[in-house]
Amino acid sequence: MDRRTVLGLGTAIGASALLAPFTTGDVAEAAAHTPRGLRGRALLPGDPGYAEEIKTYNLVQVPDPGLIIAAETAGDVQIAVRIAAKRGAPIAVLATGHQPSVPIGRDAVLITTRALRGVTVDARRRLARAEAGALWQHVVEKAAPAGLAPLNGSTPIVGVVGYTLGGGLSPTLGRRYGYAADHVRSIDVVTADGRLRTVTAKSDPELFFGLRGGKSNFGVVTAVEFGLFPVTSFYGGSILFAGADAGRLLHAYRRWVRTVPDAMSSSVALMRIPDLPSFPPPLRGQSVASLRIAWSGEAAAGAALVRPLREAAAPIMDMVAEQPYAAFPAIHSDPVDPIPAYERTALLRELSGDTVDALLAAAGPDAPFPITMVEVRHLGGALARPPRHPSAVSHRDAAFTLFIASIAGPDQAAATRAAEAEIIRALRPWSTGGSYINFMSVDEASADAVRHAYRPDVHRRLRHLKRRVDPANLLRLNHNIAPARD
């Protein structure tokens, strides 16, 4: 067999699959060049603890790496990156596994960051520092006693770092303060050359730009420092309406969002509640419209603002009230146990009467689709304004996110994906053509899909940054930005 044939075979089956399996020798060699050695664990397929370490939140895609480095220190991350670089192997990173992208196979080195859960809060400077495995619940718990709050996501069990690197769209404080990435002060990151760097707007403006919004394409982040805000409570929660009233609610909502101040964050989700004992009897097996409210001003002013929506139809349940900030998970009530979730997303330029009618026809209570949830989330406010230090976060002119999520087993996967694609198609006339990277799924991991998560000039800039910091594209098991070749 000649060289050309071998290369052709490598292309056909994946060139890295021709590499020999990882061994403990690979780890020992890399660890020997690190002052403190490996503090965490190295796991090969079949080792005790391997199956536990690859567990993810979203069960649609489960990693199957050839080597796991369960990192306990930044030095462990450096060891993992050096092993991958020497072998020319792709690198993947796993904290919670909320956002799978492309398969992680036996050719890959998987770095798990769950043991890196340190969080510190500097109340005087209104800053927090979170390590790569820290969850938002850890930050909220540390910040609340100081009367501060972060720009966290909708669920307490999402990782701080992955969320922030994708922009960080807070459904509680985003419209008031902007994206989480806008308030990052410094980032500790191991780049593809194995170096641990602390990156700031001054030390490396271009890498600082790309890390904030570019996800895991430019290095393995071990810690991030970011701003906190003087918020101790919110007026919010959810108000549930019968599915039959979804139209009245959505038409009232599209008019209402044009009038609200930046301190009001909100969304509406069309949901199909499973017929399970874990749900209250009035909701089981029903289609509902859930209005999600997060007002960070005075409760009385929030109640006055919400009144027109409360009067749009008769609520089934009304759980909007003044609450301590730590109660933020009650707004969305996202599942906390691992699930197989199929997802799609888009950005909308408007929510007009025609948009609402198209949404109801495609995903309303009478639509014959197996969809668990379709959410329209209001953007604008500080989310639309440029940050002090430019970042890769794009499409700030979008007015709403469209996010679709369905819990489905393998036998329902094809029908679910087809239904979600049909909803995306139906709303295309009102789409900006862009996407929010943190909401993108395994079905949106192509190079073309990732390109649409950024403005064209930003995507070109990120590709040139990639060529500088990761020319071999070792960090490609993600929503990948390939190195520029020109």
N, C-alpha and C positions, 0 to 999 in steps of 0.2 A: 504493500500500500504506500503510495507516494505522499509527499508532504501536503500537496494540494487536496488530496482525498481526505487526509486526516483533518485538515483545517475545515473542509466542508462538513465532515461528520461532526466536528466540534460545534460549528454554527448551528447545525440541525438539532442537536440534542442539548445545546448549552455548553459552551466551552469549559466553564468552570466545573461542570459535572465530571469532567475527565480527571480532575484533581484527586489525589489520594485522600482517603478519609482523614479527618483531624485526629491527632493523638495527644496524649498527655505530654509527650515530648515537645510538641509545638508550644504548649503552655509553659513548660519549665524553661525553655530557651528564652521566651519573651520575658518571663518573670525575673529571670536572672539579671536582666539589664534594668530592672526597676528597683530603686533603693530599698523599698520595704517589701518587695515581692507581692504576690497575689494574696490579698486579704480576704477576698470573697471565695466563691467556688467556681471550679471549672467542671462542666457536666457534658458528657458525651451521650449519644443515644443509647438508651438502655440502663444508664446509671440511675441509682436511687436518687430521687428528687428531680429528675429530668422532666417527668410528666407534670409535676406540680409547677415547675418554673415556667413552662410554656403556656400555662393557663391564661386566657384572655377574657375580657368582658364580652366582646362580640364573637360569638361562636361560629360565624359564617366562615371564618378562615383561622385555622389553628397552625401556629408555626411548627416546623419540623427541621430545625437547624442541625448542622453537623457538629457545632460546638456552641455551648452557652457559657458566657462569663457572667455569673451573677455578681455584679459589682457591689462592693461595699465602700470603695474609695474612688477618687478620681484617678489614682494610680492604676486601679483595676481596669478602668476604661481605657487607659493608655495601653495596657498589656493587650487587651482585646483588639484594639485598632492595629497595633504592631503585628499581631498574628495575622490578621486579615490582609494587611498591606504586603507582608512577606509572601503570602500565598496568592495574592491577587484575588482574594475572596470578597464577596459583597458583605456589607455590614448592615445589620438591622438592629433597631432599638425597641425595647418593649418596657412600658411602665404599667399601664392598665389595659391596653388593648382595646380602647374604644373606637379607634379609627384604623381598621385594617386597610391595606392597599393592594400590594402584590404578594404572591406566595413567597414564603420563606422556606427554602429547601435545604438539603443536606450540604450544599456547597457553601452555606452562609455561616457567619459568626453572628450570633444573637447576643446582644448586651442587654441584660435585664437590670433595671435601676430601682427595683422595689425596696431594696435595703437602704437606699440613699434618701431618707425621709426627714432630714433635719430642717427645721424652720426656726428662724430667729426674727424678732420684731424690734426695730428701733423706734420707739414711740415718739421720741423727741424729733427725729428727722422724718417721721412718717414713712418708714421704709421697711420692707420685709426681704429676707433672703430665704429662698426655698431650694432644696436640693432636688435632683432629677426625679426622685420617686415620690416626692411630697404630693399630697392630694389637697384639693381646695379646702376640705374640712379641717385639715391641719392648720392652714393659714388663718382661716376664719376664727378657729378656736384660740389661736395665739393673739390675733389682732383685736378681738372683741373686748377683752379687759382694758385695753388702752383706748377704747372708744373709736376704733378704726375699722375699716373694711377694705377688702381688695376688690378688684374687678373680676370676680369669679364667674364661672359658668353656671349652668342651670342645676347641676348635680354635684354633690359634695365629693363624689368618688372619681372625678376626672383629675388627671395629673396636671399640676401647675405648669410644668415646662412645655409639654406637647401642646397644650391649649394656648399658651402665650406665644410660642414660636409660630403658630398658625394665625396669629393676630389677636385672638382672645375677644370674642364678642359677648360681653356680659349682658344677660337679659334683665339684670337688676339695675346696673349703674352705667351701662354702655352709652346710652344717649346723653347722659349728663357729663361723663368724663372721657369718653372715647374708648378706643381699643386698649386692651391690656398691654399690647406691644408698644403703645405710645408712651407708656410710663415706665418702661424698663430702663434701669440705670447702668447695669453691667451684666455681662454674661460670662461664666466660666465654661469653656468649651475645649474639647479635645478634637483637633482637626485631623485630617486623613494622614498627615505626616507623623502622628503620634504625639504632637506637642500639646501641652495644656496651656491655654491662653486665657487671660482675662480681657475681654473685649468691651470697649466703651466707645462712645461717640468720638472721643479724642484719640484713643489708641489705634483704632482701625475703623474709620468711618464706613468703609465699603462693606466689611464683614459685619459690622454692627447693623448696617442697612439690611443685608441679606438674611441674617439670622432672625430678625423680627419680621416674620411673614413668610419666610422661605422654608419653614418646617425643619426637618432633620437633614436637609441637603448639604449643609456646609460644615457639619461637625456634630459630635456627640456632646450635648450640653450636660454639664454636671451640676450647675447651679445658676440661679438667676436672681438678681436684685431688682426690686420694683417698688413703685410708689403705692401708698395706702391713702385712704380718704376718711375724713371725719364724719362717718355715718354709723349710727348705732341702731337704727331701726328703719323700717319701711312700712308703708301702707300698701298691702298687696295680698296676693294669693290667687285663687282661681274662682271663677263663677261658671257653673256648668248649665248649659241650656239644652233642651231636647234637640235632637238632630233636625226635626221638622222646623225648628226656629233658626237654623243656621243661616238661612238667607237674610232674615230680618237682622240678626246680629251682625253679619258681615257687611251689609249695606250701611248699617248705622256706624260700624267701626271704620269703614273707609272714609266716611265724612268726618268722624271724630278725630282721627289721627292728624288731620290737617290743622287742628286747633290746639294741640296739647304742647306744654312746655317741654324742654329737654329733660327735666327731672322725671318725666313719665316714660317708662319703658313698658312695652306691651306686645302681645301676640294673640292670635286666635288659632286654635287647632281643631280640626275636624277629626274626631276619634271614634273608633269602634271598640267598645269595651268588651273584653272576653267574658263569657258566661262562667265566671269562676267565683267560688266563695270568698276569695280575698277582696272582692269589690262589694260596696254597699248594694243592697237589693234594688234600689231605684236605678242603678247604673248597669247592672249585669246584663250582658248581651245587647246593650243599647248603642245606638249612634248618638253622639253628643257633640256639641260645640263648646269648647273650653276657652274662655276668655282669661288670659294671664295678665296680671297687673303687678307692676313694681313702681311705686311712687316714693321718691326719697325726700319729699318735702313734708310739711305739716299734714297730719292725718285728716283734719277737717277739710283742707283744700283738696286732698286726694279724693275724699268721698264726694265732694262737689263735682270734681272732674269726671268721676266714674258714673255718676247718676244717670246720664243719658243712655249709657249702655245697659245699666241695670233695668232701665225702663223699656229697652228694645223688645223684650219678651219676658215671660215668666221664668225665672231661674229654677232649675231643679235643686241645685245646691249653691250656696253663696258662702265662700270661705275667704273673702277679702276682708282684711282687718289690719289694724296696726300690730306689728309683730317685731320682736327683736331681730336684728340682722341675721343671726345664726339660724333663723327659721326659713331662710331662703329656699331650701329644697321643696317646701310645700307649694311653691308657685307652680312648678312644672310636674312635680311628683314623678320624676323619671324612675324607671326600674333600677333597682340596685343589684339584683342578681344577674349573673351572666345569661345572655339571650342570643339567639341567632337573629340579627337585625339586618335587613336589606334596606339600603338607603339611596336616595337621590336628592340632588339639590339644584337650585338655580337662583339667580338674582332678578328681581323685578324692578322696573323703572317706575311703576305706578300700580295702584290698586283702584281701578276705575269700576264703574258699574258693570261694564262688559267683562272686566277681569273677574269680578266676583261671580258673575253668571257662568263664565267658563269654568271657574274652579268648582262651583257647585255641580255643574253638569258632569265634570270629570271625576270628582272625588266626594261629592255630597252624599247624604244618607241614602239616596236612591240609586247611586252609581253601583253597577254590578261588579265592583272590584274588591279584591282581598287586601285592602290597605288598612294598616293599623292607625296611622296618623298622618295628617297633612297639616303643616303649620305655616302660617304667614306671620313673620316677625317684623315689626316696625324698626327701621333704621333711622338715618338722619341725625339731627342734633350734633353732638360732639363727634359722633362716628363719621360725619361728613367733612369734618375740618382736618386740615393737615396737622400732623404733630410737630412738636418743636424740632425733633430730629427725624428727618425723612426715613421711611421704612418701606419694605416691599409690600405692605398691605395695600391692596388695590381696590378699585371699583367703589370708592367712597361716595360716588354719586348715586349708587343704588338706593332705592326707597324701601325695599323689603327683601328679606330672604324667603325663599320657598324651600321647605325641608320636608321630605317624605321619609317615613320609616315604617317598616312592616316586620313583625315578628312571624317568622315562617320556618317550617321544617324543610328538609331537602326535597320532599315530594311536592312542596308548594313553591319552590324557588322560581321555577320558570314562569309560572303564572303571575307571581308577585312582581318579578322584574319587568315583565311585559306591561303590567298595569301601571307601575311607576313610570315607565318610559312613556306611556300614553298620557299621563298627567303632565309630564314635562313638555310633551309635544303640544298639548292643549293650551298650555300657558305661554308657549313660545312667542306669540305676538306681543306680549308685554314684558318679555325678558330683555335684560341688558346684553345678553350674550356671555356674561361673565359668571363666575362662581366664587363662593367663599371656600377657601382651601380646607378649613377645619370641618366642613360639612361634607366633603367629598368622600366617596366610598370606593369599594373594590370595583364597581362598575364605572368609575370615573377616574381611573388611574392611568389612562393612556396619555401619551405625550401631548396629543392635541387637547385633551380635557384639561390637563395641568396648565398648558399654555393659556387657556381661557380664564384661569384663576388670577391672571396678572394683566396689567396694561402691557401692550406690546413693548414699550420702551423699558419697562421694569423687567419683563421676561428676558430681553436681550442683556440687560445689565446683570441679571442673576446668572445667566449662562456664562458670561465672562468672569464673574466672581467664582463660579464653580470651576472653571478652567484653572484659576489661580490656586484655589485651596484644595481641590479634589479632582485633579486632571484625569485620574483613572476611573472616576465615578464609582468609588467603592461604596459610597453612601447612596445606593440606588434602589434599595428595597423600601420604597416610600412613594409618595406622589412626586415622581422624580423630575428634577431639572438637570438635563444633561449638559456637560461642558460644551462651550462654544468651540467650533472647529475652524472658524475663520480668523 
